[in-house]
Amino acid sequence: MRGLFGGGAALAAIAASLLAAAPGHAINVICMDDPPLTVTTPGGTTLTINNWITTSTADRTYLQGAIITGTTQPDHHGGTLVEVFVQLPAGGSSAGTVSSVDQRTGAFGCATADWGGVTEVLVDVPIP
């Protein structure tokens, strides 16, 4: 599946995932793009991936311990599959949502994240 959306659509999709992350609960959003994740496609193009972790306000103190890494590989459709790995420290009380967006194309992916584990988010970018 290709996540090919313009900037506005990608932001709308992220907003929808944020609302679904903790219905009826206060949420805290931290933007983990400082610095953003930088990866290189198999074709040599440098991509910048911004990542957001959404969780309840009670768990916000744990977010600073998040570790974000990534790899790339061909997607077998002429583009690149970016695998974003988000490791959250143990101790949080409720699952969160990880949203990853390529700055250049707006391609994005989302996944549910558990504390004390590694979550994989796939972003299919139409750049070889």
Backbone hydrogen bonds, N-H to C=O, Kabsch-Sander energy under -0.5 kcal/mol:
donor,donor_aa,acceptor,acceptor_aa,energy
3,G,124,D,-0.7
4,L,2,R,-0.9
5,F,3,G,-1.0
10,A,6,G,-2.6
11,L,7,G,-2.3
12,A,8,G,-2.1
13,A,9,A,-2.4
14,I,10,A,-2.3
15,A,11,L,-2.5
16,A,12,A,-2.2
17,S,13,A,-2.0
18,L,14,I,-2.2
19,L,15,A,-2.0
20,A,16,A,-1.8
21,A,17,S,-1.1
22,A,18,L,-0.7
25,H,22,A,-2.2
28,N,55,T,-3.2
30,I,53,I,-1.8
32,M,30,I,-0.7
32,M,51,N,-2.5
34,D,35,P,-0.7
37,L,49,I,-2.2
39,V,47,L,-2.1
41,T,45,T,-3.1
43,G,128,P,-1.2
44,G,41,T,-2.0
47,L,39,V,-3.3
49,I,37,L,-3.5
49,I,47,L,-0.5
50,N,48,T,-0.5
50,N,101,V,-2.7
52,W,99,S,-2.9
53,I,30,I,-1.9
54,T,97,T,-3.0
55,T,28,N,-1.9
57,T,26,A,-0.9
59,D,56,S,-1.4
60,R,57,T,-1.2
62,Y,59,D,-1.7
63,L,59,D,-0.6
63,L,60,R,-1.0
65,G,62,Y,-1.7
66,A,63,L,-1.9
67,I,87,Q,-2.3
69,T,85,F,-2.3
71,T,83,E,-2.0
73,Q,81,L,-1.3
75,D,79,G,-1.7
80,T,125,V,-3.1
81,L,73,Q,-3.2
82,V,80,T,-0.7
82,V,123,V,-3.1
83,E,71,T,-2.7
83,E,81,L,-0.6
84,V,82,V,-0.7
84,V,121,V,-3.1
85,F,69,T,-3.1
85,F,83,E,-0.5
86,V,84,V,-0.5
86,V,119,T,-2.9
87,Q,67,I,-3.1
87,Q,85,F,-0.6
88,L,86,V,-0.6
88,L,117,G,-2.2
92,G,89,P,-0.6
96,G,113,A,-2.7
97,T,54,T,-2.2
98,V,111,A,-3.1
99,S,52,W,-2.6
100,S,109,G,-2.8
101,V,50,N,-2.8
102,D,107,A,-2.9
103,Q,48,T,-2.7
106,G,102,D,-2.1
109,G,100,S,-2.0
111,A,98,V,-2.0
113,A,96,G,-3.0
116,G,88,L,-1.0
116,G,89,P,-0.6
117,G,114,D,-1.1
119,T,86,V,-2.7
121,V,84,V,-2.9
123,V,82,V,-2.6
125,V,80,T,-3.1
125,V,123,V,-0.8
127,I,125,V,-0.9
